[in-house]
Amino acid sequence: MNADDSLALYGLWPAPESLKKIRVLLGEETRKERRSQGEGDTDLMKSFCVQLFNAGHAEDALLVWSAKSASMDSYASIDLALVCVSGLEGARRFLADHGSAQAQRAHELLSQCIGDEEFDASGLDATTNFYARYYGAGD
């Protein structure tokens, strides 16, 4: 599977019943990328992160962060804004409550984004619009 396949199968705004499969597939790609940079498909990982971002469930913030932080390539490929799956404050609350070291690091980075226009509601809408154009769904 590649990013085009994922988008064709699940869409940019996936149905609720597809989210479990997207989470599993993102976890698999993340594990491969952590094992060896380049083993996971970072474009596919990014498409899964965009799908989860568009679904808007706070519990996906850590999964998106895990994918982003899997390697230098994935860190560069997956925008930090995608961690804000339920908005900046929703993602920060979820990560703060989670308590793991990985969640704490993501929370710290997101806390530095408070006041940044990219991370306010209109900026996150712009993220959705950007990826709709990026993947050709906004035409």
C-alpha positions in Angstrom: 0.0 0.0 0.0 1.1 3.5 -0.7 -0.4 7.0 0.0 -2.5 7.0 -3.1 -3.9 3.5 -2.2 -4.7 4.7 1.3 -6.5 7.7 0.0 -8.4 5.7 -2.6 -9.4 3.1 0.0 -10.2 5.3 3.0 -10.5 8.9 1.6 -9.1 12.1 3.0 -12.0 12.1 5.5 -12.3 8.5 6.4 -15.4 6.8 7.7 -15.5 6.1 11.4 -15.3 2.3 10.7 -12.0 2.8 8.8 -10.2 4.5 11.7 -9.2 1.3 13.5 -7.5 -0.1 10.4 -5.8 3.2 9.7 -4.4 3.3 13.2 -3.1 -0.3 12.9 -1.5 0.4 9.5 0.1 3.6 10.8 1.4 1.7 13.8 3.0 -0.9 11.5 4.7 1.7 9.3 5.9 3.6 12.4 7.4 0.4 13.9 9.2 -0.3 10.6 10.5 3.3 10.4 11.7 3.2 14.0 13.5 -0.1 13.3 15.4 1.4 10.4 15.0 4.8 8.8 13.6 4.3 5.3 12.0 0.9 6.1 8.7 2.6 6.7 7.0 4.6 4.0 6.9 8.1 5.3 4.6 9.3 2.6 2.1 6.6 3.6 2.6 7.5 7.2 1.8 11.2 6.4 -1.4 10.2 4.6 -2.5 8.1 7.6 -1.7 11.1 9.9 -3.8 13.4 7.7 -6.7 11.0 7.7 -6.5 10.8 11.5 -6.2 14.6 11.8 -9.3 15.0 9.7 -11.2 12.5 11.9 -10.5 14.7 14.9 -10.1 12.2 17.8 -7.9 13.4 20.6 -6.5 9.9 21.3 -4.8 9.9 17.9 -2.5 12.7 18.9 0.0 10.3 20.5 -0.1 8.0 17.5 0.5 10.8 15.1 3.4 12.1 17.3 4.9 8.6 17.4 4.8 8.5 13.6 6.4 12.0 13.4 9.1 11.1 15.9 10.0 7.7 14.4 13.0 9.0 12.4 14.5 12.1 10.9 12.7 11.5 7.7 9.3 11.1 9.3 10.0 14.1 11.5 10.5 16.2 8.4 7.7 14.7 6.5 4.8 14.9 9.0 3.8 18.4 10.1 3.6 19.1 13.8 0.1 20.6 13.2 -1.1 17.1 12.4 -0.6 16.1 16.0 -3.4 18.6 16.8 -6.1 16.1 15.8 -8.6 17.6 18.2 -7.2 21.2 18.1 -4.2 22.5 19.9 -5.8 22.5 23.4 -7.5 19.2 22.9 -4.3 17.5 21.9 -2.3 19.2 24.7 -4.9 18.0 27.3 -4.8 14.5 26.0 -1.0 14.4 25.9 -0.7 15.9 29.4 -3.1 13.4 30.8 -1.4 10.5 29.1 1.8 10.9 31.1 4.3 8.9 29.0 7.7 10.4 28.2 6.7 10.5 24.5 3.4 12.3 25.3 5.3 14.8 27.5 7.7 15.6 24.7 4.9 16.2 22.3 3.0 18.3 24.9 6.1 20.4 25.4 6.5 21.1 21.7 2.8 21.9 21.3 2.9 24.2 24.3 5.5 26.2 22.4 3.0 26.7 19.6 0.4 28.6 21.7 -0.3 31.8 20.0 1.1 30.6 16.7 -1.4 31.3 14.0 -0.7 27.9 12.4 -2.1 26.2 15.5 -5.2 28.3 16.1 -8.6 27.1 14.7 -8.3 29.0 11.4 -4.7 27.7 11.0 -5.8 24.1 11.6 -8.6 24.6 9.0 -5.8 25.8 6.7 -4.0 22.6 7.4 -7.0 20.6 6.3 -7.4 22.8 3.2 -3.7 22.5 2.4 -3.8 18.7 2.5 -7.0 18.6 0.4 -5.1 20.5 -2.3 -1.9 18.5 -1.7 -3.7 15.2 -2.3 -5.9 16.7 -5.1 -9.2 16.5 -3.1 -9.7 20.2 -3.0 -10.1 20.8 -6.7 
